[in-house]
């Protein structure tokens, strides 16, 4: 019986490169937040610590189907990534939408200042 490593060595380097590229492409198409977290080897507990919330909160967040952009951005950053928004149209390539991260970050800073003022 052949091991996976032995089988992969039998494949030409060019073919292995194509296989790796296709695997990355398929993996990049769509992942749930849970799958994303698993892909980068993070636990719910680790992400929860980064976001200053409980593990149960991460579990609930991963099951939600509707998130604020700021929540999604924070989650993606907590697992080590950055969020980019793409708009896709028939007959055109993907278009990267900009400005959302800056707007959300500015709104959060304003909220934090208001919360701090109320806490005093």
Residue frames relative to the residue before (quaternion, step in Angstrom):
aa qw qx qy qz dx dy dz
X 1.0000 0.0000 0.0000 0.0000 0.00 0.00 0.00
X 0.3560 -0.7505 0.5240 0.1881 3.58 -0.90 0.97
X 0.3864 -0.6840 0.5625 0.2578 3.52 -1.09 0.73
X 0.6540 -0.5056 0.3801 0.4149 3.55 -1.25 0.36
X 0.6450 0.5279 -0.3287 0.4441 3.58 0.93 -0.85
X 0.6605 0.4959 -0.3139 0.4683 3.59 0.93 -0.85
X 0.6435 0.5240 -0.3150 0.4605 3.56 0.99 -0.86
X 0.6611 0.5038 -0.3058 0.4643 3.60 0.96 -0.85
X 0.6294 0.5361 -0.3388 0.4492 3.61 1.04 -0.68
X 0.6349 0.5361 -0.3275 0.4497 3.57 1.17 -0.55
X 0.6224 0.5229 -0.3361 0.4757 3.57 1.23 -0.37
X 0.5412 -0.6328 0.4401 0.3362 3.58 -0.97 0.83
X 0.6234 -0.5561 0.3921 0.3853 3.61 -1.14 0.58
X 0.6334 0.5308 -0.3354 0.4523 3.60 1.00 -0.77
X 0.6656 0.4949 -0.2975 0.4729 3.58 0.97 -0.88
X 0.6272 0.5293 -0.3314 0.4655 3.61 1.02 -0.81
X 0.6374 0.5278 -0.3226 0.4594 3.58 1.01 -0.83
X 0.6502 0.5075 -0.3097 0.4731 3.59 0.99 -0.85
X 0.6422 0.5221 -0.3192 0.4617 3.58 0.99 -0.84
X 0.6601 0.5024 -0.3061 0.4670 3.61 0.91 -0.91
X 0.6488 0.5237 -0.3107 0.4564 3.55 0.98 -0.89
X 0.6711 0.4897 -0.2924 0.4736 3.58 0.92 -0.91
X 0.6291 0.5302 -0.3352 0.4591 3.60 1.00 -0.78
X 0.6486 0.5020 -0.3151 0.4775 3.61 0.97 -0.84
X 0.6415 0.5314 -0.3183 0.4526 3.57 0.99 -0.87
X 0.6788 0.4768 -0.2932 0.4753 3.59 0.88 -0.90
X 0.6548 0.5090 -0.3126 0.4630 3.58 0.97 -0.80
X 0.6802 0.5063 -0.2865 0.4461 3.57 1.05 -0.76
X 0.5334 0.6718 -0.4036 0.3181 3.60 1.11 -0.46
X 0.7858 -0.2103 0.1641 0.5580 3.56 0.70 -0.96
X 0.0745 0.7650 -0.6352 0.0751 3.50 -0.97 0.96
X 0.4345 -0.6306 0.5594 0.3172 3.52 -1.15 0.54
X 0.6598 -0.4818 0.3672 0.4447 3.58 -1.23 0.23
X 0.6231 0.5425 -0.3358 0.4524 3.57 1.01 -0.79
X 0.6701 0.4897 -0.2967 0.4725 3.59 0.90 -0.94
X 0.6154 0.5440 -0.3357 0.4611 3.57 1.06 -0.77
X 0.6613 0.5080 -0.3002 0.4633 3.56 0.92 -0.96
X 0.6509 0.5075 -0.3073 0.4736 3.58 0.98 -0.85
X 0.6450 0.5520 -0.3183 0.4219 3.58 0.96 -0.87
X 0.7485 0.3361 -0.2066 0.5330 3.58 1.12 -0.58
X 0.4895 -0.7254 0.3853 0.2928 3.56 1.30 0.52
X 0.4259 0.6600 -0.5004 0.3641 3.56 0.86 0.99
X 0.3391 -0.7121 0.5708 0.2281 3.56 -1.17 0.56
X 0.6349 -0.5028 0.4017 0.4274 3.57 -1.23 0.31
X 0.6321 0.5502 -0.3303 0.4343 3.56 1.01 -0.80
X 0.6530 0.5130 -0.3075 0.4646 3.60 0.97 -0.85
X 0.6662 0.4872 -0.2940 0.4821 3.56 0.92 -0.94
X 0.6282 0.5442 -0.3312 0.4468 3.59 1.00 -0.83
X 0.6440 0.5130 -0.3256 0.4649 3.60 0.94 -0.84
X 0.6510 0.5226 -0.3122 0.4535 3.57 0.95 -0.89
X 0.7519 0.3799 -0.1974 0.5014 3.59 0.98 -0.84
X 0.4039 -0.7383 0.4509 0.2974 3.59 1.30 0.11
X 0.5744 0.5283 -0.4211 0.4622 3.54 0.79 1.06
X 0.6081 -0.5658 0.4102 0.3766 3.56 -1.27 0.14
X 0.6507 -0.5160 0.3924 0.3954 3.54 -1.27 0.45
X 0.6296 0.5414 -0.3407 0.4409 3.60 1.02 -0.73
X 0.6108 0.5487 -0.3398 0.4586 3.59 1.15 -0.61
X 0.6339 0.5092 -0.3221 0.4849 3.58 1.06 -0.77
X 0.6247 0.5405 -0.3362 0.4523 3.58 0.97 -0.83
X 0.6761 0.4753 -0.2939 0.4802 3.60 0.89 -0.91
X 0.6390 0.5379 -0.3258 0.4429 3.59 0.94 -0.88
X 0.6737 0.5069 -0.2971 0.4481 3.60 0.95 -0.87
X 0.6824 0.4779 -0.2856 0.4737 3.59 1.18 -0.43
X 0.5467 0.6355 -0.3955 0.3753 3.59 1.23 -0.31
X 0.3136 -0.7526 0.5478 0.1875 3.54 -1.11 0.66
X 0.7533 0.2806 -0.1683 0.5706 3.60 1.25 -0.18
X 0.0350 0.8140 -0.5736 0.0850 3.57 -0.54 1.22
X 0.5040 -0.5734 0.5342 0.3630 3.53 -1.25 0.40
X 0.5900 -0.5740 0.4217 0.3803 3.58 -1.10 0.61
X 0.6415 0.5299 -0.3316 0.4447 3.58 0.98 -0.80
X 0.6410 0.5126 -0.3240 0.4705 3.60 1.02 -0.75
X 0.6551 0.5035 -0.3020 0.4756 3.56 0.95 -0.89
X 0.6475 0.5141 -0.3193 0.4632 3.59 0.93 -0.90
X 0.6618 0.5092 -0.3092 0.4552 3.59 0.88 -0.91
X 0.6421 0.5199 -0.3178 0.4651 3.58 0.98 -0.85
X 0.6714 0.4968 -0.2988 0.4617 3.58 0.83 -0.99
X 0.6592 0.4905 -0.3077 0.4797 3.59 0.97 -0.80
X 0.6343 0.5421 -0.3295 0.4419 3.61 1.05 -0.71
X 0.7103 0.3968 -0.2649 0.5176 3.59 1.13 -0.51
X 0.6774 -0.5524 0.2680 0.4052 3.57 1.28 0.29
X 0.6454 0.5334 -0.3272 0.4381 3.60 1.20 0.16
X 0.3197 -0.6824 0.5936 0.2824 3.51 -1.30 -0.40
X 0.4118 -0.7335 0.4966 0.2139 3.55 -1.08 0.75
X 0.0274 -0.7591 0.6503 -0.0047 3.53 -1.01 0.95
X 0.2349 -0.7714 0.5756 0.1361 3.56 -0.91 0.90
X 0.1097 -0.7892 0.6035 0.0308 3.54 -0.93 0.98
X 0.1947 -0.7274 0.6435 0.1375 3.54 -1.10 0.76
X 0.1011 -0.8045 0.5841 0.0364 3.57 -0.83 0.97
X 0.0839 -0.7847 0.6141 -0.0076 3.52 -0.99 1.00
X 0.5423 -0.5711 0.4727 0.3954 3.58 -1.14 0.48
X 0.8295 0.2312 -0.1806 0.4753 3.58 -1.11 0.66
X 0.7220 0.3288 -0.2565 0.5521 3.63 1.18 0.27
X 0.5162 -0.6017 0.4995 0.3493 3.53 -1.25 0.38
X 0.6669 -0.4910 0.3556 0.4332 3.59 -1.23 0.22
X 0.2113 -0.7576 0.6075 0.1108 3.56 -1.11 0.77
X 0.3343 -0.7406 0.5514 0.1891 3.57 -0.76 1.06
X 0.2660 -0.7546 0.5822 0.1444 3.54 -0.85 1.02
X 0.1308 -0.8140 0.5640 0.0472 3.54 -0.79 1.00
X 0.6863 0.5243 -0.3514 0.3615 3.50 -1.35 0.11
X 0.5688 0.6159 -0.3956 0.3751 3.61 1.14 -0.42
X 0.6516 0.5287 -0.3205 0.4395 3.57 0.91 -0.87
X 0.6686 0.4944 -0.3009 0.4669 3.57 0.96 -0.86
X 0.6492 0.5107 -0.3188 0.4648 3.59 0.97 -0.85
X 0.6712 0.4929 -0.2997 0.4655 3.57 0.86 -0.96
X 0.6539 0.5106 -0.3226 0.4557 3.60 0.90 -0.89
X 0.6565 0.4994 -0.3162 0.4687 3.61 0.96 -0.81
X 0.6411 0.5181 -0.3262 0.4627 3.60 0.98 -0.80
X 0.6584 0.5057 -0.3117 0.4622 3.58 0.97 -0.85
X 0.6266 0.5221 -0.3449 0.4645 3.60 0.99 -0.73
X 0.6423 0.5175 -0.3127 0.4710 3.57 1.01 -0.80
X 0.6403 0.5163 -0.3190 0.4708 3.58 1.00 -0.84
X 0.6572 0.5184 -0.3134 0.4484 3.57 0.91 -0.94
X 0.6423 0.5108 -0.3269 0.4687 3.61 1.01 -0.75
X 0.6558 0.5021 -0.3145 0.4678 3.58 1.00 -0.85
X 0.6454 0.5144 -0.3227 0.4634 3.61 1.00 -0.83
X 0.6472 0.5160 -0.3194 0.4614 3.56 0.97 -0.85
X 0.6495 0.5140 -0.3192 0.4605 3.61 0.98 -0.82
X 0.6673 0.4909 -0.3039 0.4705 3.61 1.00 -0.79
X 0.6453 0.5446 -0.3196 0.4299 3.57 1.09 -0.68
X 0.6036 0.6015 -0.3515 0.3876 3.59 1.17 -0.52
